[in-house]
Amino acid sequence: MSPEQTIVVTPPKQREVEYRNSPEGLTRIYSNNVALAGTRFDIKIIFGEVADITDDKAIVENRVMVTLSWLEAKLLGEFLQANVKAFEELNGPLRLPTIQQKMIVPDTFPEANK
C-alpha cells in the first residue's frame, strides 16, 4: 500500500429497536427488597417486598426473579449509575430515610369516639 492511499472504515448503521408489550400486557410489581444469586454464566436478581418486620426478623415475599447475562447486568449497572447520578444532581444526594419506631394514629374524627 502506498503512502497516498487512505482506508476509510464506515461504522455499521445503528439498528432501530422496537419495544412491544406481550398480548397479555406488561407485568408490574412493587419491590423494596433485592437479592442476588449468580453462576459463571448469569446473575439472578430476585425482587421482593417486605411483608412484615418483627423484633427478630424481616419477612420478605419474593415477587419475581430476573436472570441476566453478566454482560447485560454490567450494562444495566452502568445505565442505573448514570441515571441515579443525574437524579442526584437535580435533587441532591439520596440517603436512607429515618422512620419512627411506631405508627402514629391520629385522632382524625374525635367526635366518632364519643
N, C-alpha and C positions, 0 to 999 in steps of 0.2 A: 504494500500500500504506500503510495507516495505521500509526502507531507502535505500536499494540497487537498487531498481527499478528506471529506468530513463525513462522519457517520452520524445520522440523526436517528435517535431512538424515540419513538412515539409511545407514550404510556397507553395501556389499554383503556378503552372508554369505561367510565364508571357505570355499572349496571343499575338500573332502576329497581327499587324494591317495592312491591305492593303488599300491604298487610291486609289480611282478611280475617274476620272472626268466623269461627265454625258455625254451621247452621243451628247448633244447639245454643249458641250465644257464648259470651265470654264469662268464665267463672270468676267471681270476685270474692275475696276473703279479706278479713282483717287479721293482722298479725302484730303482736307486741313481744314476740319471743322468736329467736332464730337459733337453730342448732345445725352443726355441720358434721359431715362424715365423708371420708374420701377413700379412693383407691388410687392405684397408679394411673388409671385412665380417666377418672372423672371425680367430680365432687357433688355431693348431695346437700342441698340446702332444705332444711325442714322448718317450715313456718308454722308457728303455733300461737295460741292465745292463753295468757294466764287466766285460769278459771277460778282459782281460789288461792288464798295465802293464809297460812296458819303460822303460829309461833315457830313450828318445826320445819315447815317446808312450803314451797310454792308448787301448785298443781297446774301443769300446762297441758292443754288439749292440743295435740298436733292436728293441723288442718290440711296441709298439703306438703308434698316433697317434690322439689325440682332438681333434676340431675343435669349437670352441665359438664362439658369437656373442660379440662384445665385451661385451655386457650380461651374459650368463651367466658369462663369465670374471670380470667385476667382482664379481658375486655370490659366485662360488666363492672369490675372493680374500678377500672380507670374512668368509666362513664359516671359511676356513683361519686368518686372522689371529685371529679371536675364539677359536678352539679351541686354537691354539698359545699364546695369551696365558693361557688358563685352565690349560693343561697346565703352563706355566712357573710360574704362581702356586702350583700344588700341588707341583711337583718341582724348582723352581729353573731358572735360565736354561739354555737349550740352547746348546751350543758344539760346535765341531768336535773330535772326539776326536784324540788323539795316538796314533800307532801305531808299532810297532817297524819298523825297516828290513828285517829278515829274519825269516822264520818260525822259531820255536823248535821244535826236535824233541826232545821229552822222551824220557828213557830209561825208558819205561813198563815194559818187560819185559826187564830186564837179563839174566835167565837165558837168554833166547832168543838172545842174541848170543854165547853160549859155545860 
